[in-house]
């Protein structure tokens, strides 16, 4: 089996907003985000990983990332994570 690619959703505890991205190393990427190395999220710390999906193909994961960034995709995420968001945050 080959390497995995991940689409992930972070939740900012500072502004209660989502950040959606993709990577081939989710642990490294989380470290980078929480160390403030990503300009898109450095001012929104702390961040929590609340969802991720693993894919075998980079194009599939990029397509999923683009979908999650649409209005319909954000609605899907909120529905998928409704209980987690309500109980945890």
Residue, then its C-alpha position, 0 to 999 in steps of 0.5 A: x500500500x502506498x502513502x496516504x494523503x489527508x484532508x483535515x479540519x482544524x477548529x480554532x478555539x480563538x475564533x470558533x472557525x474551521x481551517x481546512x487543508x491537506x497534507x501527506x504527514x498529518x502529525x508534522x502538519x499539526x505541529x507546524x500549525x500549532x507552532x505558528x508556522x502557517x500564516x493562515x492559522x498563526x493568529x488563530x491559535x490554539x487549534x484542534x484537529x477535529x476531523x480528517x480523511x485518508x486517501x491514496x491519491x493526491x488528486x482525490x484529497x485535493x478534490x475533497x479539500x476543495x469541496x469542504x471549502x464550498x458552502x455545501x461542503x461546510x454544511x456537510x462538515x457541520x452535519x457530520x461533526x454536529x455532536x462533536x462540536x456541540x459536546x466538545x467546544 
